[in-house]
Amino acid sequence: MSADLTGTYLTLDDGRPAVRFSRTYGHPIDRVWQFVTDADELAHWFPSRAEIDLRPGGEVRFSGDPNMPESTGRVLAVEAPRHLSFAWGDDELRFDLEELGDKSTRFTLTNVLSEENTAARNGAGWEVCLAALDRHADGSPGSRAPWKEFYDGYVAAGAPSGAPVPGLD
């Protein structure tokens, strides 16, 4: 069985590689903003505990990920409740929210990659994380999504691969 991929591999206008995901949630923009910025909400879906000082230049503290050491990043831009971007390792994460008018919100995550060969690995990881966010946003239980199936799907779709995979390499 192959996993349904929801991400897109792309090259940004500035030439940097990225993977992008978009979802629509049946919640007002302020609620979806909490999913993106509140450490307790992020704990439901983000791969590390992330505590964010929500101001440009503010520190982001990452902890609790068994595959990564504790680390810090920096907030690159924040325009509550529509945009947040921060550095995570050598990558950049961008969260863009758009109010759709019917008390729903379009959520777009763009992972700007420091290395092209991380596209399949990161794409698969975000599929797992965003499936958890989907369940949290809907209030529905569920099991963890199959990372390896997503990874194989991204590789088969031509997303650059070859980066080390923590826990498997």
Contacts in CASP RR format, 6 or more apart in sequence:
PFRMAT RR
TARGET T0000
AUTHOR 0000-0000-0000
METHOD contacts of the structure
MODEL  1
MSADLTGTYLTLDDGRPAVRFSRTYGHPIDRVWQFVTDADELAHWFPSRA
EIDLRPGGEVRFSGDPNMPESTGRVLAVEAPRHLSFAWGDDELRFDLEEL
GDKSTRFTLTNVLSEENTAARNGAGWEVCLAALDRHADGSPGSRAPWKEF
YDGYVAAGAPSGAPVPGLD
1 149 0 8 1.000
2 149 0 8 1.000
2 152 0 8 1.000
2 153 0 8 1.000
2 156 0 8 1.000
3 127 0 8 1.000
3 145 0 8 1.000
3 146 0 8 1.000
3 149 0 8 1.000
3 150 0 8 1.000
3 152 0 8 1.000
3 153 0 8 1.000
5 127 0 8 1.000
5 150 0 8 1.000
5 153 0 8 1.000
5 154 0 8 1.000
5 157 0 8 1.000
6 21 0 8 1.000
6 22 0 8 1.000
6 23 0 8 1.000
6 127 0 8 1.000
6 130 0 8 1.000
7 19 0 8 1.000
7 20 0 8 1.000
7 21 0 8 1.000
7 123 0 8 1.000
7 126 0 8 1.000
7 127 0 8 1.000
8 19 0 8 1.000
8 20 0 8 1.000
8 21 0 8 1.000
9 17 0 8 1.000
9 18 0 8 1.000
9 19 0 8 1.000
9 119 0 8 1.000
9 154 0 8 1.000
9 157 0 8 1.000
9 158 0 8 1.000
9 159 0 8 1.000
9 160 0 8 1.000
10 17 0 8 1.000
10 18 0 8 1.000
10 19 0 8 1.000
10 20 0 8 1.000
11 17 0 8 1.000
11 18 0 8 1.000
12 18 0 8 1.000
12 112 0 8 1.000
16 112 0 8 1.000
16 113 0 8 1.000
17 112 0 8 1.000
17 113 0 8 1.000
17 115 0 8 1.000
17 116 0 8 1.000
17 119 0 8 1.000
17 160 0 8 1.000
18 110 0 8 1.000
18 111 0 8 1.000
18 112 0 8 1.000
18 113 0 8 1.000
19 110 0 8 1.000
19 111 0 8 1.000
19 113 0 8 1.000
19 119 0 8 1.000
19 122 0 8 1.000
19 123 0 8 1.000
19 126 0 8 1.000
19 159 0 8 1.000
20 108 0 8 1.000
20 109 0 8 1.000
20 110 0 8 1.000
20 111 0 8 1.000
21 108 0 8 1.000
21 109 0 8 1.000
21 110 0 8 1.000
21 126 0 8 1.000
21 127 0 8 1.000
21 130 0 8 1.000
22 106 0 8 1.000
22 107 0 8 1.000
22 108 0 8 1.000
22 109 0 8 1.000
23 106 0 8 1.000
23 107 0 8 1.000
23 108 0 8 1.000
23 130 0 8 1.000
23 133 0 8 1.000
23 134 0 8 1.000
24 100 0 8 1.000
24 104 0 8 1.000
24 105 0 8 1.000
24 106 0 8 1.000
24 107 0 8 1.000
25 31 0 8 1.000
25 32 0 8 1.000
25 35 0 8 1.000
25 104 0 8 1.000
25 105 0 8 1.000
25 107 0 8 1.000
25 137 0 8 1.000
26 103 0 8 1.000
26 104 0 8 1.000
26 105 0 8 1.000
26 137 0 8 1.000
27 103 0 8 1.000
27 104 0 8 1.000
27 105 0 8 1.000
27 137 0 8 1.000
28 99 0 8 1.000
28 103 0 8 1.000
28 104 0 8 1.000
28 105 0 8 1.000
29 81 0 8 1.000
29 82 0 8 1.000
29 97 0 8 1.000
29 98 0 8 1.000
29 99 0 8 1.000
29 105 0 8 1.000
30 81 0 8 1.000
31 105 0 8 1.000
32 81 0 8 1.000
32 97 0 8 1.000
32 105 0 8 1.000
32 107 0 8 1.000
32 137 0 8 1.000
33 80 0 8 1.000
33 81 0 8 1.000
33 97 0 8 1.000
34 41 0 8 1.000
35 41 0 8 1.000
35 42 0 8 1.000
35 44 0 8 1.000
35 45 0 8 1.000
35 107 0 8 1.000
35 133 0 8 1.000
35 136 0 8 1.000
35 137 0 8 1.000
36 42 0 8 1.000
36 84 0 8 1.000
36 95 0 8 1.000
36 97 0 8 1.000
36 107 0 8 1.000
37 52 0 8 1.000
37 54 0 8 1.000
37 80 0 8 1.000
37 84 0 8 1.000
39 49 0 8 1.000
39 50 0 8 1.000
39 51 0 8 1.000
39 52 0 8 1.000
41 136 0 8 1.000
42 49 0 8 1.000
42 50 0 8 1.000
43 49 0 8 1.000
44 132 0 8 1.000
44 133 0 8 1.000
44 136 0 8 1.000
45 129 0 8 1.000
45 130 0 8 1.000
45 132 0 8 1.000
45 133 0 8 1.000
45 136 0 8 1.000
46 129 0 8 1.000
47 65 0 8 1.000
47 67 0 8 1.000
47 68 0 8 1.000
47 125 0 8 1.000
47 129 0 8 1.000
48 62 0 8 1.000
48 63 0 8 1.000
48 64 0 8 1.000
48 65 0 8 1.000
48 68 0 8 1.000
49 61 0 8 1.000
49 62 0 8 1.000
49 63 0 8 1.000
49 64 0 8 1.000
49 65 0 8 1.000
50 60 0 8 1.000
50 61 0 8 1.000
50 62 0 8 1.000
51 60 0 8 1.000
51 61 0 8 1.000
52 58 0 8 1.000
52 60 0 8 1.000
52 75 0 8 1.000
52 84 0 8 1.000
52 86 0 8 1.000
53 59 0 8 1.000
53 60 0 8 1.000
53 75 0 8 1.000
54 75 0 8 1.000
54 78 0 8 1.000
54 80 0 8 1.000
54 84 0 8 1.000
55 75 0 8 1.000
55 78 0 8 1.000
56 75 0 8 1.000
56 76 0 8 1.000
56 77 0 8 1.000
56 78 0 8 1.000
57 74 0 8 1.000
57 75 0 8 1.000
57 76 0 8 1.000
58 74 0 8 1.000
58 75 0 8 1.000
59 72 0 8 1.000
59 73 0 8 1.000
59 74 0 8 1.000
59 75 0 8 1.000
60 72 0 8 1.000
60 73 0 8 1.000
60 74 0 8 1.000
60 75 0 8 1.000
60 86 0 8 1.000
60 87 0 8 1.000
60 88 0 8 1.000
61 70 0 8 1.000
61 71 0 8 1.000
61 72 0 8 1.000
61 73 0 8 1.000
62 68 0 8 1.000
62 70 0 8 1.000
62 71 0 8 1.000
62 72 0 8 1.000
62 73 0 8 1.000
62 88 0 8 1.000
63 70 0 8 1.000
64 70 0 8 1.000
67 166 0 8 1.000
67 167 0 8 1.000
68 166 0 8 1.000
71 89 0 8 1.000
73 86 0 8 1.000
73 87 0 8 1.000
73 88 0 8 1.000
73 89 0 8 1.000
74 86 0 8 1.000
74 87 0 8 1.000
75 84 0 8 1.000
75 85 0 8 1.000
75 86 0 8 1.000
76 85 0 8 1.000
76 86 0 8 1.000
76 87 0 8 1.000
76 92 0 8 1.000
77 83 0 8 1.000
77 84 0 8 1.000
77 85 0 8 1.000
78 84 0 8 1.000
78 85 0 8 1.000
81 97 0 8 1.000
82 96 0 8 1.000
82 97 0 8 1.000
82 98 0 8 1.000
83 94 0 8 1.000
83 95 0 8 1.000
83 96 0 8 1.000
83 97 0 8 1.000
84 94 0 8 1.000
84 95 0 8 1.000
85 92 0 8 1.000
85 93 0 8 1.000
85 94 0 8 1.000
85 95 0 8 1.000
86 92 0 8 1.000
86 93 0 8 1.000
89 114 0 8 1.000
90 114 0 8 1.000
90 115 0 8 1.000
91 111 0 8 1.000
91 112 0 8 1.000
91 113 0 8 1.000
91 114 0 8 1.000
91 118 0 8 1.000
91 122 0 8 1.000
92 111 0 8 1.000
92 112 0 8 1.000
93 109 0 8 1.000
93 110 0 8 1.000
93 111 0 8 1.000
93 112 0 8 1.000
94 108 0 8 1.000
94 109 0 8 1.000
94 110 0 8 1.000
94 111 0 8 1.000
94 112 0 8 1.000
95 107 0 8 1.000
95 108 0 8 1.000
95 109 0 8 1.000
96 107 0 8 1.000
96 108 0 8 1.000
96 110 0 8 1.000
97 105 0 8 1.000
97 106 0 8 1.000
97 107 0 8 1.000
97 108 0 8 1.000
98 105 0 8 1.000
98 106 0 8 1.000
98 108 0 8 1.000
99 105 0 8 1.000
100 106 0 8 1.000
109 126 0 8 1.000
109 130 0 8 1.000
111 122 0 8 1.000
111 123 0 8 1.000
111 126 0 8 1.000
113 119 0 8 1.000
113 122 0 8 1.000
115 163 0 8 1.000
116 160 0 8 1.000
117 160 0 8 1.000
117 161 0 8 1.000
117 162 0 8 1.000
117 163 0 8 1.000
118 160 0 8 1.000
118 163 0 8 1.000
119 154 0 8 1.000
119 159 0 8 1.000
119 160 0 8 1.000
119 161 0 8 1.000
120 151 0 8 1.000
120 153 0 8 1.000
120 154 0 8 1.000
120 155 0 8 1.000
120 158 0 8 1.000
120 159 0 8 1.000
120 160 0 8 1.000
120 161 0 8 1.000
120 162 0 8 1.000
120 163 0 8 1.000
121 151 0 8 1.000
121 161 0 8 1.000
121 162 0 8 1.000
121 163 0 8 1.000
121 165 0 8 1.000
123 150 0 8 1.000
123 151 0 8 1.000
123 154 0 8 1.000
123 159 0 8 1.000
124 147 0 8 1.000
124 148 0 8 1.000
124 150 0 8 1.000
124 151 0 8 1.000
124 153 0 8 1.000
124 154 0 8 1.000
125 147 0 8 1.000
125 150 0 8 1.000
125 151 0 8 1.000
127 145 0 8 1.000
127 147 0 8 1.000
127 150 0 8 1.000
128 144 0 8 1.000
128 145 0 8 1.000
128 146 0 8 1.000
128 147 0 8 1.000
128 150 0 8 1.000
131 144 0 8 1.000
131 145 0 8 1.000
132 144 0 8 1.000
132 145 0 8 1.000
135 141 0 8 1.000
135 142 0 8 1.000
151 161 0 8 1.000
151 165 0 8 1.000
154 161 0 8 1.000
155 161 0 8 1.000
END
